[in-house]
Amino acid sequence: MDHFSGLNEEQIARLEKVDGTHRPVASLANVLKLHRPMIIVDEAHNNQTALSFDTLSRFDPSLILEMTATPQAKIDPAKNLYPSNVLYHVSAAELKAAEMIKLPIRLQTDADWKKVIGQAYDCREALENEAKEEQAETGEYIRPIILFQAQSQSKTDPDRLTIDKVTEYLTETMRIPREQIALHGGGYKELDSLDDVADPSCDVRYVITIQALREGWDCPFAYVLCSVGELKSATAVEQILGRVLRMPQARRKTRDTLNRAYAFVASKNFNDTAGNLKDGLVVGAGFDRLEAEELVKAHSGFQFSEERGDYQHESDAIPDTPDSKPADVINAIQKLPPSIRNKVEFDPESRKLKVTGVVSRDQRNTMLMTFNKVPGAEKAVESLFIRSNRIQASELIQGDKLPFIVPQLCIYRQDELELLSRDHFLDLPWNLADCDPANFVDRYRIKDASTVGLIDTSNEGRMTVAFVGDVQEQLSMLVHEPAWTLPRLVNWIDRGIPHPDVTKPAAKVFISNALEGLMRRKNYALDELARYRAELRRALKEEIDKLRKEREAGSYDALFAADAQKFETAADKAIVFDAQNYAYNQPYRGGHKFQKHYFQEIGDLNETGEEFQCAQYLDNHKDVRYWVRNVDRKPNAFWLQLPSGKFYPDFVALLTDGRVMAVEYKGAHLMAESRDKLRIGELWADASAGKCLFVIPTDRNFAVIDDAIKGV
């Protein structure tokens, strides 16, 4: 009852009443409604009925956030269907770069369902051997699991491959112990009795279902999908396909065989089955159609014949040239980290590298950077990576591509070459207490009126949103709080403002001075400031951020007065562009076909506009071997340090003569804002001793690219 004391008429009007009275029902529903909750709906595609929306609306929420792989896309007002208001979309490339999913899916088909089961069985056995090697090396336990997709029972078709028939074949013919098999579907619910499938004491290696597994069952040990009935449509696979995509521990394994998913399907037509798998990725797992085209690859068996632990893989021979003498190769090996150096050998007679065990993707990239000055060594390193990981031709990027290595800007500190970062010009704590809040006090005022905004979600409708002021006004009257004191309000504001570069006492002094200034010069009462404390905290955070940027800009400017000899670029401190780590928000969907982009997909490039024209110019340039659309704030993107953040040039090109060129396109109206970008870009180019170029074309003047290449 205490929740409903002291309410005003406006609050009471929104609550359910006891029949025949004006008194609110003392219910949990009313308590939630009173507080205007934020509602988060997981698996939102399962909650799209009128009843679901009615239930949500009865909570009188201030916000509803949905999470789903398949947002509503259809527009049909007659059926009350409107597209979801998508706030954020995660691409397959981002998930892959974040090491969250196993990709690509390697597919093998055969018309004989018994042969398909045998192929899946052999695949799982090979993967378990790989997993044991992985555990011996890294300590991570993995027990690969097959998901068998059986057929439902039918009174008119007694030959259907039901759960019982598949189980009988596995136990009687394949001699698989029954305790290693779990049945779920068709009346069975054996997964429900398992506490943790990932527990090493669990024996389950095979799960047989029909189509849908229980909601939330998402075992990362599921590596293999085996469907004994031909996949006729995307809906036949969409609900189960996502179960084999999750990466154990969200961390790539040293063996690439454990970084992929596998599908074995009883089918007479590989292409049709591959198409349905891709459709399942789009319809059921929420992948982009263009991305899905690259996520299903042909599989033709592992053909493991070597012992993985001590088997030596040989590379292609390094070309015999004056610039790649055996001594140069041996010196490069000595520069490798011990974990790699101890497994790599070089045979001067055959000019081949040899490696014991598996070369991981990170190790390959490290070797590429270290061998950067040995001509031809990059192909030898790449062949070691491919052979040690059993990568099939269907998964390789077509064409004979050189590695794309971009040196980063470094600075000498205490005779050590380090990647230039904010630490090099902001290495002392910031005493915020010395800053004067007078400007903030002059500008700040409590906003009495809220604003209203419109968000267009479709051609058919729009929603009106009351912004923070309106919601805050309502929430401020809900809870009766004890009286505020200045120290308490200072503590509350400080807790909500991250400031790792400022000590807590210094931050409190600044905040306290600001509040005292508002009370003294603006005549705001302490209770009034406390009532609008959320808005006040946001404003103070903005002020602190502004002061921080001023400090950063001043310290950053001092960098350029330093001795130029302090800066250098180095191949062993570089970005290696890698398809595995090329993340973006949306793939390019334009009709123009680019020929020289380093990866098959192009990320976050509009179909028209000046930036698009710059990409076309690079693609058509005779001196450009490859180029990459460099995506902002993504792992493994090339960046340069700015005063208060990282600068990601729009494009990076590898020229035919081996030089690297970074290109940042700016519209003419934005050129004035690019002073810091131009300075750091030119510093990077100068520090490279001619190996790197930097250019900022503007107003479609792409001739500056030619001038930079020619050295004009």
Stockholm file with secondary structure:
# STOCKHOLM 1.0

chainA/1-712         MDHFSGLNEEQIARLEKVDGTHRPVASLANVLKLHRPMIIVDEAHNNQTALSFDTLSRFDPSLILEMTATPQAKIDPAKNLYPSNVLYHVSAAELKAAEMIKLPIRLQTDADWKKVIGQAYDCREALENEAKEEQAETGEYIRPIILFQAQSQSKTDPDRLTIDKVTEYLTETMRIPREQIALHGGGYKELDSLDDVADPSCDVRYVITIQALREGWDCPFAYVLCSVGELKSATAVEQILGRVLRMPQARRKTRDTLNRAYAFVASKNFNDTAGNLKDGLVVGAGFDRLEAEELVKAHSGFQFSEERGDYQHESDAIPDTPDSKPADVINAIQKLPPSIRNKVEFDPESRKLKVTGVVSRDQRNTMLMTFNKVPGAEKAVESLFIRSNRIQASELIQGDKLPFIVPQLCIYRQDELELLSRDHFLDLPWNLADCDPANFVDRYRIKDASTVGLIDTSNEGRMTVAFVGDVQEQLSMLVHEPAWTLPRLVNWIDRGIPHPDVTKPAAKVFISNALEGLMRRKNYALDELARYRAELRRALKEEIDKLRKEREAGSYDALFAADAQKFETAADKAIVFDAQNYAYNQPYRGGHKFQKHYFQEIGDLNETGEEFQCAQYLDNHKDVRYWVRNVDRKPNAFWLQLPSGKFYPDFVALLTDGRVMAVEYKGAHLMAESRDKLRIGELWADASAGKCLFVIPTDRNFAVIDDAIKGV
#=GR chainA/1-712 SS CGGGTTCCHHHHHTSCBCTTSSSBCCCHHHHHHHTCCEEEEESGGGCCSHHHHHHHHTTCCSEEEEECSSCCCCCBGGGTBCCCCCCCCCCHHHHHHTTCBCCSEEEEEESCHHHHHHHHHHHHHHHHHHHHHHHHHHCCCCCCEEEEECCCCCSSCTTCCCHHHHHHIIIIISCCCGGGEEEEETTEEGGGGCSCTTSTTCCCCEEEESSCCCTTCCCTTEEEEEESSCCCSGGGTHHHHGGGTBCGGGCCCSSGGGGSEEEEEECSCHHHHHHHHHHHHHHTTCCCHHHHTTSEEECCCCCCCSCTTTCEEEEEECCCCTTSCHHHHHHHHHTSCHHHHTTEEEETTTTEEEEESCCCHHHHHHHHHHTTTSTTHHHHHHHHHHHHTTCCGGGSCSSCCCCCEEEEEEEEETTEEEECCGGGTCCSCBCGGGSCTHHHHHHCCCCCSCCEEEEECSSSCEEEEECHHHHHHHHTTTCCCCCCCHHHHHHHHHHTSCCTTBCHHHHHHHHHHHHHHHHHHSCCCHHHHHHTHHHHHHHHHHHHHHHHHHHHHHHHHHHTTSCGGGEEEEEEEEEECCGGGCCCSSBCCCSSCCSCBSSSSCBSCCSSSHHHHHHHHHHHCTTEEEEEECCTTCTTCCCEEETTEEECCSEEEEETTSCEEEECCBCGGGGGGGHHHHHHHHHHHHHTTTSEEEECCBTTCTHHHHHHHHTC
#=GC SS_cons         CGGGTTCCHHHHHTSCBCTTSSSBCCCHHHHHHHTCCEEEEESGGGCCSHHHHHHHHTTCCSEEEEECSSCCCCCBGGGTBCCCCCCCCCCHHHHHHTTCBCCSEEEEEESCHHHHHHHHHHHHHHHHHHHHHHHHHHCCCCCCEEEEECCCCCSSCTTCCCHHHHHHIIIIISCCCGGGEEEEETTEEGGGGCSCTTSTTCCCCEEEESSCCCTTCCCTTEEEEEESSCCCSGGGTHHHHGGGTBCGGGCCCSSGGGGSEEEEEECSCHHHHHHHHHHHHHHTTCCCHHHHTTSEEECCCCCCCSCTTTCEEEEEECCCCTTSCHHHHHHHHHTSCHHHHTTEEEETTTTEEEEESCCCHHHHHHHHHHTTTSTTHHHHHHHHHHHHTTCCGGGSCSSCCCCCEEEEEEEEETTEEEECCGGGTCCSCBCGGGSCTHHHHHHCCCCCSCCEEEEECSSSCEEEEECHHHHHHHHTTTCCCCCCCHHHHHHHHHHTSCCTTBCHHHHHHHHHHHHHHHHHHSCCCHHHHHHTHHHHHHHHHHHHHHHHHHHHHHHHHHHTTSCGGGEEEEEEEEEECCGGGCCCSSBCCCSSCCSCBSSSSCBSCCSSSHHHHHHHHHHHCTTEEEEEECCTTCTTCCCEEETTEEECCSEEEEETTSCEEEECCBCGGGGGGGHHHHHHHHHHHHHTTTSEEEECCBTTCTHHHHHHHHTC
//
